[in-house]
Structure formats: C-alpha cells, structure tokens
Amino acid sequence: MEDQVSDSEGLIRPLLVAPFDPEAPYGQHSRPFNFYKYGKKQGHSLGLLSFRSLARDVKNLIMGLRKIANRRAIIISGLNPFWVLFFTLLVKTLNFFGRQERKAIIDLHGSVFHENINYGWKIRAYFYFFPEFISLQLADLIIFASRELKKFSTEAFRLSGKRGRVVENGTNRPKVESEKMAEKALQESIDRKETKIIIMVAPRNSHSNVLAVLRAQDVMELLKDESELVLIILGGGETLDFVPENTKYLGHVSDSVYHALHDLADLAIAPYPPEAVCGGARNKILDYWIHGILLVSTREGTRGIEEAKPGTNFLLSDSDPESFAQSILGALEMGETEKEKIRKSAQDLARRKYLWKEKSKNFFQIIENETCY
C-alpha cells in the first residue's frame, strides 16, 4: 500500500486521518478526498490513514496507531467529534511519552454543536460541545472551511485566533461523456427536448440535508402538473417517504456520473430552510457553479460562501414551498441572455477562487508554514 512507509521516511511526512477509502468508487468525503488527491499530485509526501479501514479490525487499528506514532504532522479531517477528540488526545499522549513532537491539526468542516443548537436540540448540542471544545483547545492548528465557521468557533470555544486559518471548500470539473453516462445512471433515455432536469445533491446523513430534501419534495409536489420537470437527487441515505412521481433518487454515483449529470442539468436547487443550518459551507453549491448550472437557493443554501450575491451568482428564493416553486418556474422562464449572465458570473467565480487544486496548495502551504513538517 502507498501509505506503508519506513519509520525514517514517515518522520517527515504529514498523515491525513479521514473517513474515506481512495479505492472506493462511491461516497467520498469531498474535502479530505480532494486535499489528498491534489496534495499527492502536487508532490506532497502525504500518508493516509483511512478511518473506514481502521475500524474494520484490530490489525488495522494497530497499524494505524503505528502510522500516527511515526509522523510529526497529523491532519484530522471529516470525523465525528468524538473520534476527532480520540485522535487529538492520542497525538498529545504520544508527545508526552515520546521523544519527538507531533502536531495535531484539525481540518474543521463544521460544528455539530452549532448545528444542533440551531435545530433546537440543546441536550444533544451540549453532548457534542465538550468533545469539540476539548479537541479544538488541544489542537496545534485549526483550519476552518469558512470565515463564518472560524468566527463562530472562536467565540463559542474561546479559541485563540493565532491558531486558526481559513481554507474554503473547492470544486473541479473533469471532462466526461455526459450524455452516455447520464442515460446509464438514469436507466432510461433522456429526451433533452422534452425534459427539464433539476439537480440537487443532498446525502441524507445530515439533518440539514434531510430538511432540504423534505422541502424539495414538497416543492415538486406543487409542480406535479409541470410534466417536463424532473428532480434528480444525488447522495446516499434512505429514500424519504411520499416521493412525488417527478422526483428520482439516484443515491451515491461515481465521480464521472456525478459530473455527467451536472453537465446535463437545466437547473440546480438548494431549498434549505432557515433552521437547516450547516456548520461550514456547502461545496455542492460550488459544483453547481463550476458546471454553469443556474441555481435557485435560499440564503441558508449559500451559507459560508461570502461572495455569493443574489441576482449575480444565483437566484434567491424564500424557503416556503409555494415561493420556491414559483422561483423555479421563474428561473426556467427567464430569457437565455439573462440566465447565461448569471451562470457565467457564478462559473467565473468558482474558477477564479474555488478550484480544489488551488485550495490544496493553500492548505498544505499553511500546514508546512505552521508545523515545519
């Protein structure tokens, strides 16, 4: 395996601890996956400890602990707060008993405490507060997915601003054979003259996405008489009840099919109600933009993306089903020149500031400067 290295080599290599398997075709966590992918391409001697593999058996656990012991910079990304705390404490314990100093770096995508407070789940929120508080206090460096997340975390967890940096989420657009792959994924022929495809990426492993999907289904039920419209929902998790006939769940798809479906979409939606708070930023919005898809979103949908301007990069809608349904119809009825202006503005923004390869350079430059790995 590529991340099995000698101890002497491991001493100068950062190690990424993240919940994805580079060999698995589906269900990648976009942020750590892309940092790993582009970090390797950019020449960083980056090791990987896949937490999915680590959890399988005792042998993998022992090998994983050995990898951590042999490295000076440990990057923890995309894990549950309790596992973040576990690995942070492990690094600090090894430092206490060992002869070399290791840096615990937390790549923070969001705050479960923040999200649950907004859902009104106070007991559950404070259940997560303490592991988040302790791990962030112990971390040598914290990288936040948005400035808003940094501001909230600094205030809520009483952090020193000196230990926090911001690297936003990113996007990319590989070349794929869109028509053929999309038709295969849908298991039917797509008549582009008759069908308007609306796309929504929403894995049902977070409460905010579940709320958005429920809202989307209500919207599509209101649009059931618009026979040319079909909503495609991407992402894993259970299919929710009472699915309208004009809504299709595709679950996890390969990266190539994911991008192929984006290439064919006429519209993207992000119908997140105000209570569907995301602790960081939604990189799915950037994916819509890089593909040049016109986006209808609530204000909550574009949370964490500071440059997102209604009427310039996307169309803003109220979150109630009736208003959102009308916003969809209004977007589809817009003149082509007006739609193209918004699509191009959003795409230019994504290309200029939010490419994963550039975010990866920034990410590892910060880590190198702060930890001298």
Steps between C-alpha positions, in 0.01 A plus 500: 500500500622851422470622857714222647842662536810457708524673836779730383300610197187541709666752731485773237159419351164641607227244559136559406245322721169510315183291443550399138663220308691612187414168336123531558297635206215651698425719798821697531525786746577772247726723708756249637476291182595794278772625734650151491457465122647837407755498781650182355495646148676812626787293636425492872620184674159450650402187689141387548331326789154409374273488801262269316782249477615571855162403644493157335723297729766507770784453252409818314466683832852401604642594160316831517643585840848419372456739207399780735796431728740530206392842374538856617192659342163325546211653302157396632222570250133411465456282810231494766592737791563207736748343258665837446546517877635143508768568240590839647547346844699218343742746340542688828551176693768385257669838539500463879659156497707531183816680401366691200239773473194432285257768386127434520329684213120508482338575165158616618216461250227612740383498860249238613442711811413802286266300277312336787456828685328637191279191475388566857659177626674651803574177689649339193688821418680506834569129471718596202625827647753342732686278249511791256617741769774273636637391162508855363671626814766231470558539126824660385333634187137527385404549136142618450282444193360855514556833673156474655593165654823646635316794655240279666754245626737765633220653705321181609812301589715797614776435251809702433481655155869431451437126466227530237524533123230489232506283187162491332351203320564455131376343181624349175355404163658202326417419139248217468271352234193666647214368288594132508587490871192693608268276300658192655460645850135580443443162333292665232544722196501872572305700246671834532226667297226395739658478846632774726739344750525656846791373707552496875791345691386405850634191682252419776772454763449848642187656642538816293496297178196303615313825565598627155390178327164507679456858385600404144242221494231745612607734222491228234156389616380854427660472155350160415298645213819627335553175312836597351670545840692226683705538818810281534627461859858377539660373820462203730251432774144376513236606251258716695127429511238639263731549202326687215500329161716777356780433751770233462757386757826375348700459821880497482639505148854490368686828453467475122123448512470774763660752266316365195164562664610852593592566138147409389308686772287802407468624857639433847315560825599547864170540689650508850261655755648736763520225763700269268829644618830370368795565726733572209444558129329280241741408222207364294419865422846540350449181298181644351682819411807342340265309270324820402162399645250769591438472875188580700585511869390632834741715697582201721597297193795728420617534860876531537563625145565868558500605135160347421279786380130459418423596143869484409608143579166338586127565533383554857170353616302487821501153652127426515391246235266734314760775460772255404280332239427838344872582504573181305240585238628856482857380452403267216300775329783755511649615174808309388719812508408574861551137606836481325618816675432350844642160407820652363546726803469203735726281287766771478493538879542125551789486254669807641488418869368152573693236306605205716853498363554859614335437836728201545810713439380749759410224746840332497690828487331604825581166661861515384543856627334432835652162578824493298438140400 
